């Protein structure tokens, strides 16, 4: 389907990747990962034909249809939303437009017949229905499909572009950060769509949960090349780490061998009885090959948030907050109280007022009704989706932006804070207008760290960060002794960070004192995550199994079935517990093996690859066994109680 032959791309002396030869297959979904600036978007441009390669080529069948999500594609605000999406099926759309024009003029009936046949052959008379279905799946309701595109916000216009890409039924689809402006519901819809997609999909994303749910393979842009891995993101990360560790162990072994032989030479080279042996050792040293590991392009910032002083115990009280834009009510009677040390994750579909709520809380927007009160000694640090709202003058350089936060500090202090968020050398002189999304986000976090607030209010903080930066941010926020209030659609980020969940829904808000996983299990809302589907089914099964056979009027056959089941369940439960213990023991054994002396020297590549695959599969197996054990325990309790 799609192949690279000795592909390379460089900008002057800077090499992004070189000598890449790979074949990508239909029916596979490739997650394209790498550090910001490593060349992911450039590779998509080369595949799409909008960016020239420095070396090599990309080949595909001549008839291949390609769909590309380009955020800078020209759009006319006056065009109806449905028509913009439908135009993605170019063959049918051009035929329909021409057919309408001919009908209006009454000219060339023969051509009209040809066009009707073309539209029929390409299932064109269902085009609007298909476009409407995709738009609705992406969170754009049917009632607005005939409205002009200009009535949508920038994030929803991107969804229309995504619909335009998907409607054409392309053989190859290239998606660059498709989840950035999608809410959780729409991300789940896109995951399901891609799962059933039969073409070749290449997706750039920093959302680990999305990549785990979508990717069948991973293309890793690192070390000056692109490597192909089989499996989702979690499997790739484990395999890449194991390969790197094995190479480092091989290099250490070779260097130790060289050092041992060199010590012998240095000691005996001038001793007549040992001279021949010393010369032999020198020749052996020359034959030892030491692989030189390339430097990784991945760099993790060092986020560190330390409050200047702690806040009072009661951090925030909000009562009856309401907000409408015209006739559209986005917030209705939201009340909450937040205490010191809580990490409150605010989730929900787009358009329900999550960002509006944060802006009201930090005083950047007035509520129509209600009140906000911050507690004693509270010092707020705010991260806005629009970074320029925080960074200010686009002509200011990064150095000036951070210095404005701490104007009385010296050059070393400012450059040190910039260095922690990966601004070094000439990067500190970059003007705000020239910063990428990731650079701007890191600069805002650098300013927050320098300002030392005790409450962090974060609106979609992961949108432009790469995976290494997201991991660093999670670690820093978990270690932060203050309070965090954040909005995010990144399910992995929410699951790692939140100790409390506030979900905004069209019916109101749900305030849950617990983690994201606990919230899913409690409410069973399957729109939040695929895991919730399993949890809901499990809860319903428990109810059904608990209710079956209850009551004094149960038949003799039903009573017999219950007695047999009561005998079977403990045996099955014990087997499941044994399987859990065995899987956990195997998991520990693999980890201990990695850490043992000489492991990588005595383990072949095939054996190591098998271990990496087994290690990646074990957490899912353990989770399934735990779910089965929990269901068995619940059924036993129901039967014994009946």
N, C-alpha and C positions, 0 to 999 in steps of 0.2 A: 504493500500500500504506500508506504512513505519510507524513504531511505536517505541516509546521510553518507556521503563518501568523502573522507578526509576533510571534513568541514572545519573551518577555522575562522575566527573573527578577532580582529585587533584594532585598536585606535592608537596609531602611532606606535610608541614603544610598549603600550599596555596591551597585553594579550588576555582576552576574556576566555577563550577556549581554542583548542587546536587538535588536529588529527582525530576528529570524531567520526567514527564509522558505525552506524547503527541502523537497524530496520525496525520500524514501528508497524504494528499489525491492526487490522480492523477488529472491532469487538473489544479492544483494550483501551483502558483509560489511564493516561500517563500523568501523574502529578509532577510538575516541573518545579523543583525546589532549589534554593541557593540563597546566599546573602544578597541584601539590597546592593545593586550595582554590579552583580556578578555576570549578568548577561542573559537573564531569563526572557525579558521582553524583547531584547535584541534577537534572540533565537526565534521567537514567534514571528518577528518581522521578516527574518530570512526565509522561514517556511512559507509565510504569506506572500513573499515576493516584493515586499516594500522596503527591504533592507538588503544591500548587497553583502555577500560573504567575502571575506578576504581571501580565503582558500577553499577549495573543494566545492561541493554542490549538494543540492537537495533534489531528489527525483521522486515523481509519483506518476501514476497513469494519467494520460492526457484528459480523460473524461472526468477526473476527480473534481467533485464540487466541494468548495471550502467555505466554511463559515467562520468569521473572525469577529470577536467582540472588541471593537475599537471605541474607546471612550471619547475620542476626539472626532468621531464621524459627524459629518455635517447633517444637521436636522433643521427642519423648518417648523417653527412653533405653530403655524396656522394649519398644518396637516392634521387630520383626525388620527387619534391614537391607533385605532384598529387598522387603518390603512398603512401607517408607518410599519407596524408589525407585519402585516400581510405582504408588504413589498419585499420581505426577505426571501420569498419564493419567487425569484426574479423571472423565471420562464413563464409561470402562470400569471404573475402580476402584469407583466408587459402585454401578454395576450389579452387579458381582461380589459386593460386600459384601452388598447387598440380596438377591441370589440365594441366597447361602449361608444368610442368616438365614431365608429362606422355605423352603429345603430342610430346615433343621433343625426348623422348626415344622410343616412339612407343609401350610402354608396357601397359598391363592390360587394354584392351578396356572396360571390364565390369565396372571397377572402374571409367573410364572416363565417362561412361554413368550415374553412380550414382552421380558423381560430377556435371555433367551438369543439372541433375534433381534438385539437391540441390541449385545450383546457380539460376536456373529458379524460383524455389519456393520462394526464398528470393529476387526476383527482382534484381539479381546480375548483369545482363547484362546492367543495367543502372547505375552501381556503379560509373564509371568514370565520367559520365555526372552529377550525383548528387554531387560528390566530387568537380568537376569543378565549378558547380553553387555556392556551399557554399564558396569555396575559392574566387571566384569573388565577392560575396557579402561581404566578409571580406576585400576587397581591394587588393587582389592579382590577377593581370590581367592574362587572359588566355595565353598570349604570354610567360609567364615564368613558366607555370605549369609543363613543362617537364624538367626544369632546376634542377640542384642539390640543395638540401636544403641549403647547405653552401653559396649559393649566396645571401641569405636573411640576413637581420639584426636580432638582438635578438628579437626586437618587432614583426617583421613579422613571425619569427619562432613560437612565441607564438600564432599567428593567425592560423598557420598551425595546431598546437596542438588543438586549439579550433575547427577547422574544423574536426579534427580527432575524437573529442568527439561527435560532432553533427551528423556526417555521420552515426554512428552506430545505430541510432534510439533507444537510451536507454530509459528504463522506468523511470529511475531516473537519473537526471543530476546534478552534483555538480560543481559549477563554483566559483572559488576563485579569486576575483578582475578581472573579464574578460575584463573590459573596460580600464585597466591601460595603455595598449599600442595600443588602438584603436583610430582612428580619429572619428570626429563627424559623417561622413557618415557611417562608419562601426558600430558605436554604434547604429545608427538608424536602420541599417539592423538587428543587433542582437535583438533589441527590437521587431521588427516585427516577427522575427523567433520565439522568445520565446512566443509572444502573440498567435501564432498558435500551440504551442507545447502542446501535449495532455498528456504528462507524468507529473511527479513531479519534479519541478526544485527548487533547493536551491542555492541562489546566494549571495555571500558576495560582497558588494560594498559600497563605500563611496560617490558615485555619486548620489545625491538626485534626480535629474531629471530622471536619469535612473531607480531608484527604484520606483519613482512615476509612470513612464510609464509602468513598468514591473510587480511589485509585486501585488499579490492579497491578500497576508498575510505577516506579519512581525514576525520573530522570534527574540526577544530581549534578548541578553545575558547581564544580569545585576543583581545586588543584590544577586549574588551567585546562580542564577537559570536561566532558560530560559522560557520566557512567550510568548504566542502566541496571536497576535492581527490580527483582520480582517481589510483589507483595505490596501491602499498603504502607503508609508512612511509618507506623510503629515497627513493622518488620524491617523496613529499610534502615531506620535509625539504629536498631540493634545490630544488623549485619554490618553496617558501615563502621560502627564502633569496634566490632570484633575484628574486622579486617585491618583497621588501623592499629589496634593493639598487637595483632599478630606480626605486622610489618615492623613495628617498633621493637618487638621482642627479637625478631630475626636480625635486625640491625644491631641491637645490643649484644646479641650472641656473637656476631661477626666482629664487632669492635673489641669485645672481650678476648676473642681468639687472637686478634692482631696484637693487642696489648700484651698478652702472655708470650707470644712468639718474639715480640720486640724486646721484652724484658730479658729473654734468654740471649738474644743477639747482643744487647748492650752489655750484658754481664760477661759473655764469653768470646766476643768477636776477636779480641786480641790475645786469647789464650791458644797456644799452638795446638793442643790436643782437642780443642773444641771448635777450631776455626771452620772446619768443613761443615759441622753441624750448624754453626751460626749462618754460614752462607746458604745452607739448605733452608733454614728458617726464613731468611730474607726472600728467597724465591717463593716460598709458600705464602708469605705476606702479600707478594705481588699478585698471586693468583686469587686471593680472597676478594670477592666482590661485595662492596657495601652499597646497598641501594640508598639513593638520596631521596628522602621524602620531600615532596613539594609542600610549600606552605599553603595552608587552607585559606580560602577567601572569607571564611566565616569569622566574624569578630563579635563578641558579646559586650555590650556596654556594661558598666558597673554602676547600676542605679543604687543610690543610698539615700533614704529619707529618714532624717533624724529631727524630731521636733525640737524647737528652741526651748519649749517648756510644755508640760502636759496640760491638757484642757481639764475642765471640771468633769464630773461623772456624767451629768446630763448634757449631752452635746447639742441636740437639736430637738425642737418641738414644732411640728407643723399641724395646723388645724384647719380643716374645711377648705383646702386650696381648690379653686376653680379657675378655669381659663378657657375662653372661646376665641376663635378667629372668625369674625362675622357670625354666620349661623352654625358654624362647626364647633361643637364643644369637644375639646381635647382632654380636659381634666375636669372631673366632677367630684368634689368633696373628698380629696385625698388628705388623710390625717396620718401622722406617724410620729413616733418618738425614737430617737437614736441615742444609745449610750456609748461612752468611751470604749474603744477597742473593737467595736462591731465592724464587720465588713459587709455592707448592705449592697447586694446585687439587684439592680432594677432591670427587669426583662419584660418583653411583650412585643407584639407586632408593631410595625412602623405606623406612625400617625396617631398613636394613642397618648402622646404627650410625655414620653420619657425625657427627651432633651429639654422640653419646655419645663418640666418639673425641676430639673437641675438648675436651669437658668433662673427660675423663681427663687429656689433655695439660696443661690449665691448672690441674689440681688441684681441680676442683669436683666430681669424682666419682671414687670408688675403683675401680680395675680388679680383677677377680677373680684375675687372674694377670698376670705381666709387670712391667716396670719402665719408668719415664720418667726421663730425665736431661736437664736443661737445661745448656747450656754456660756458659762464663766470661762474666761481665758481662751476662748476658741480662736484659732488662727487658721484661716481657710486657704488652701491651694487649689486652684481650679484649672482643669484641663478641658478645653473646648474642642469640639469636632473641627471647627474652623480654626486652625492654628494661628492664622493671622490676627484673630481676635485677641490672642494673648501676646503674640510677638510684636504687633504694632507696625511701625514704619517699615515698609518693604525695602527701603534703601539702607537700613541699618545693617551692619555686619554682625555676625554671631557674637563676636567679642563684646561689642557695645550692648547687645541685648542682655547678656548675662551680667555685664558690669552694672547695668541700670538697676538690677535687683539688689546688688551689694556695692553701692557706689564708693564706700569707704574702704573696701578691701584692696589689697595689692594685686599686681599682675600675676603673681604665682598662684594666688587663690583662684582667680577667674580662669586662668588657663588650666589649672588642675581640675576644676569642675567640668570644663569643656572636654578635657582629655578623657574623663570618665565616661562621657557620652559620645566618644569616638570623634571628637573634633580636635585634630592635631595639625601641626604645621600650618600650611596656607589655608586649611579648612576654616580656621577661626576668622578669616577675613571674608568669608562668603557672605554676600548680602542675603537678607531674608527672601527676596524675590527669586533667588537662584537655588534655594534649598529644595530638595526632593521632599516628598511627603514623609518618608522615614527620617530624614535629617531634621525636618521641622519638628516632628514629634519628639525626637531625642533632645533637641534644644529646649523644648518646653519642659521636659522632665529635668533637664539640667538646671533650669531656672527654679523649678519647684524645690529641688534638692537644696539649692543655695538659699532659698527663702525660708526653709525650715518650718513649714506649717505643721499643725497637729491634727488637721482634718484635710483629707484629700477628696475632692469631688471630681470625678473623671468621667467624661462623656466619650464613649467608644475609644478607649486609649490604645487598642491594638490595631486599629484600621490600617495603618501604614508601616507597622513594625514587622521585621522579619522574625522567623521563629526563634532565633537565638535571643533577640531583644525581648520577645514576649516571655520567654523562660526567665530571663534576667529580671524583668518587671514583676513577674509573679513572685519570685524569690524575695525581691526587695519589699513588696507590699505585704507579704506574709510576715516578714521580719519587722515591719513598721509598727511601733507601739501605739500609734494614734488610731484614728477612725478613718475608714474608707467608705465612700458612697459612690457607686459606679454604675454606668449603663454599658452593657455589652451584648452583642449577638454571638460572640465567640464562646461556644458551649464549653470547650476545654478550659478557657480562661475563667469562666464563671464557676465551673466545677472545682477548680483548684483554689479559688480565692474566697468565694462567698461563704459567710457564716450565717447569713440571713437573706431571704429572697422576698422581693416585692414585685409581684407581677401585675402590670396594668392590663386590663381586659376591657372590651366594650361594655361589659356589665358592671364594671367597678374594679377595685383592686383587692389582691390577696396578699396578706402579709404573713410570711411563714418564718418562724424562728428556727432555722436549720440550714443545712447545706443544700446545694443544688440536687444532689443524688437523693437526699431525704425528701426534698420537695416533690421530685418526680414520683417517688414511691408512694407518697401520701396522697397526691391529687390525681395521679395517673393520667395527666393530660398528654395525649399522644402527639400533639402538635409541637411539643417542646423538643423531643428527641426520640430516636428509634428505640432507645432503651425503655422508654416509657410504655411503648406498645407491649413489650414483654411483661412489664410490671402490671399493667392493667389486666392483661389476659390472665396473669397468675392470680391476681386478686379476685377476678370474676370466677375462676376455676375453684378457688378456695370456698367462695360463697356457695357455689353449686354443690361442691362435694360436702360441705358442712351441712347443707340443708337436706341432702338426699338421705332417705331412710329414717328421718327423725319422726318421733311421735309413736304413741302406743298402738296406732292402727296399722303399722307397717305389716306387709304380707310376710308369710313364712319364708318365701323365696328371698325377699329383701333382707330379712333378718339373717338368713344363712349367708347371703352375700356379704353382709356387714361383718359377721363373725370371721369369715374367711379372709376378708380384707384386713381385719385387725391382726390376724396372724401373719399375713404377708408383709404388712407395712414395716414392722420392726426389723425383719430380715433385710428388706430392701434398703431401709434407712441405714443399717449397719454397713451394708456393702457400699453405699454412697459415701459414708464417712471414711471408710477404708480407702476409697478411690481419691477422696479429697486429700487425705493424709499422704497417700502415695504421690499425688501430683505436686503437692507442696514440698515434699521431700526431694522429688526430682528437680524442682525449681531451685532449691537450695544447693543440691549437688552440682548443678550446672554452674551456678554462681561461684561456689567454692572451687570448682575446677578451673574457672577462669583465673582465680586468684592464686592458684597453686604454683609453686616453683617449676619452671620448665614446661608448663602446659602447652604454650604455643610452639615450642620447639618439637615436642613429641606428637603433636596433633596435626594430621594432614588437613589440607584445605577442604576436601570432601567431608571429612568428619566434622570440621569446624562449621561448615555451612549447614550440615544436618543439625548440629546443636543450636545454631542461631535460629533455624526454622522452628525447632522444637520449643525453644525458649519463648519465641513470639506467640506460639499457639497455646502455651500453658495457661496464661491468665484467663483467656476465654473459656478454656476447659474447666478451670477451677470455678469461675463465675457461674457457669452452667450447672456444675455439680452442687454448688451452694444453693442455687435457686431450686434445684430438685429436692435437696435435703429440707429446705424451708417449706416447700409444698407438702412433702411427706409428713413433716412434724405438724403442720396445720391440719392435714387430713386426719392424722391420728388423734389430735386433740378434739376435733369435731366428732369423730366416731366414739371416742371414750366419753365425751360429754353428753352424747345422745343416748 
